[in-house]
């Protein structure tokens, strides 16, 4: 049976009035985009041959869609790719470079405010061009897990790729509308972010040699786009029950003709809560009291049950302090949810920063149910031998570091059961007994944690040592410290713009030329005006205070000056603390919920 396949290489012909995208393998099938108004026009054999001489010709590897801003349309094209391996026999590519091409001529008629707005929007597009963790395939859909795809009718593979895909995991879904309307099916490349979520996709492959049984483990993480955002500006759930940093992770094992699949999901605590940056290292958590909260939780878990079956919610947050209050509120809401088991496990208290093996305490609580949920298994003839009946939904506060360590632990347990199921391992053997294979296995999970963290928090994951080595190393501690500082800087001073870019690409914010300027209403970013002054005063105050204190040891008359400068420094600190939220970068396009 024939399978739908996308064109995989194109000529991009640039003319003064239009762009023409022409498949190299099928040059009579092409389309043009007018550079003046962005109108898309499919071309046939006659119109292709009569386009004239272009001013520039380049090679591209796919079309990611279009987006309309104030001045017109921008066309997204893939300019560089890297093959990272094969999945189920099909090549998989990581997007390494992409470009938004302007197709507009209306900016010269715009007002001064519209020109300022357009400049900000194009800045957002430039930041989107370096989005990490985007993957695609020309021959197979990556958004549908193995269990679901094996149950779909064979005709599914003959549909255009965008029709095969699950929209919640397509990063560029909002950009595909015009291409779909123009029936350009063979050009449309659904992109997964892995990460994201939406799809966030993360793809890693480990080739193992388990007791002379060659095996391939593929790890695919799909980031949902329904509440796409950055670490501090997208927390909790929206009113529809979609949660921040929701990622479906699938571990696929191919060995001796068998294919196993294990699904796990992660996502922010599905309450209405926030953690607004204010220059403090750990901003305060705030639970928003809302009459819709019970329905939000119900909607979230109803959706999960519909998609995955039985759900076990594992909450890894602290049981004291602000995290404890949030966890308590979560536990109270879960008492209302039937047929979903809620398990609270204080990861930091039980495992600390080094005792990875203490996750066995958690497994003692949930292991029986986890094993009953099972995994998916098909043989070489695609006969379904086992089905996964449910999933574990894990969370901590960010759903990054603690969550990734825990999911890795559960994936190891399932892998052992799978290999015992087909006789590769006996009942006493486990993957940790095979050092080289075990190292590769832990490495792909650590790399997945880095990828998901990079997409949500802007830095590599913390606690990566626990996944790689089962303990904290000095190098890892230094790396974690640097990542923590980077997170602090990005969350406070960069993520407002990054959040706006994600709201724009996901369609949560749409640009309208007839609407009042949202950027004008939201005002400018005060941090750019006041933060350098505040920083200079603080650094200067600390420096002068230190100097005068040093001098006071030799001259008692300096004590008064020391006290004065210490007071000035304390005043600056108080001013910064009081105005912390105003000094941080914050989104300008959309509200938090």
Secondary structure, 3 states (H helix, E strand, C coil): CCCCCCCCCEEEEECCCEEEEEECCCCCCEEEEECCCCCEEEECHHHHHCCCCCCEEEEECCEEEEEEECCEEEEEEEEEEEEEEEECCEEEEEEEEEEEEEECCCHHHCCHHHHHHHHHHHHHHHHHCCCCCEEECCCCCCCCCHHHHHHCCHHHHHCCHHHHCCHHHCCCHHHHHHHHHCCCHHHECCCEEECCECCCEEEEEEEEEECCEEEEEEEEEEECCCCCCCCCCCCCECCCCCECCCEEEEEEEEECCEEEEEEEEECCCCCCEECCCCCCCCCCCEECCCCCHHHHHHHHHHHHHHHHCEEEEEECCCCCHHHHHHHHHHHHHHCCCCCEEEEECCHHHHHCCCCHHHHHHHHHHHHHHHHHHCCEEECCCCCEEECCCEEEEEECCCCCHHHHHHHHHHHHHHHHHHHHHCCCCCCCCCHHHCHHHHHHHHHHHHHHHHHHHHHHCCCCCCCHHHHHCCCCCHHHHHHHHHHHHHHHHHHHHCHHHHHHHHHHHCCCCCCCCCCCCHHHHHCCCCHHHHHHHHHHHHHHHHHHHHHHHHHHCCCCCHHHHHHHHHHHHHHHHHHHHHCHHHHCCCCCCCCCC
